[in-house]
Amino acid sequence: MRRLLGNLKSFTFLVTLLLTINFTFRDARADISQHFGIEFGSDYNSIIHKSIKIRKNIHTVLIKATNAPPDTKSLRAEICDNFGVQIITWRSIERSLSSVVENLEKIRKKLTIRFGSSKIKNGSYIWTKNSISIVAKIRTKKNTYQNQIRYFGPKNEECLNQLIDTQD
């Protein structure tokens, strides 16, 4: 009887551990494939999205997301005709330089927890995981400063190459 109880406890522990690992991996995959509720590869819908720019095979649209941070100024998506959403750009409200530097550090820490360590290039932090790249930086324009995060989907290069090919 003791042996049966010991085996049952071990079995229960093992099942609990496996379920926890499975849900952890499932959550990690969800973090990679979509941001702000926008999934890479999703199609352009003129009823849902307000188009602000069209360049050959790419529609730039404004996105209204309910789960965007409260300091969001704009959320845009680049939607490629053949590949769906491939680039998502989040921009914060304008801030002082010291404030955006402080906020960039918070963003870096948060994204490092979710996606692992980053590379630094030209003042931008870059993460790459499962053919998706994320770039966080400070955007400067005429003495105004914003935090910006760009998410590049798995087919963004193919999408941009099609644009370049059609411009020749």
Sequence and secondary structure as in RCSB ss.txt:
>XXXX:A:sequence
MRRLLGNLKSFTFLVTLLLTINFTFRDARADISQHFGIEFGSDYNSIIHKSIKIRKNIHTVLIKATNAPPDTKSL
RAEICDNFGVQIITWRSIERSLSSVVENLEKIRKKLTIRFGSSKIKNGSYIWTKNSISIVAKIRTKKNTYQNQIR
YFGPKNEECLNQLIDTQD
>XXXX:A:secstr
 HHHHHHHHHHHHHHHHHHHHHHHHHHHHHHHHEETTEETT    TTTSEEEEEETTEEEEE   TTS TTEEEE
EEEEETTTEEEEEEEEE  B HHHHHHHHHHHHHHHHHHH   EEETTEEEEEETTEEEEEEEEEETTEEEEEEE
EE TTHHHHHHHHHHHH 
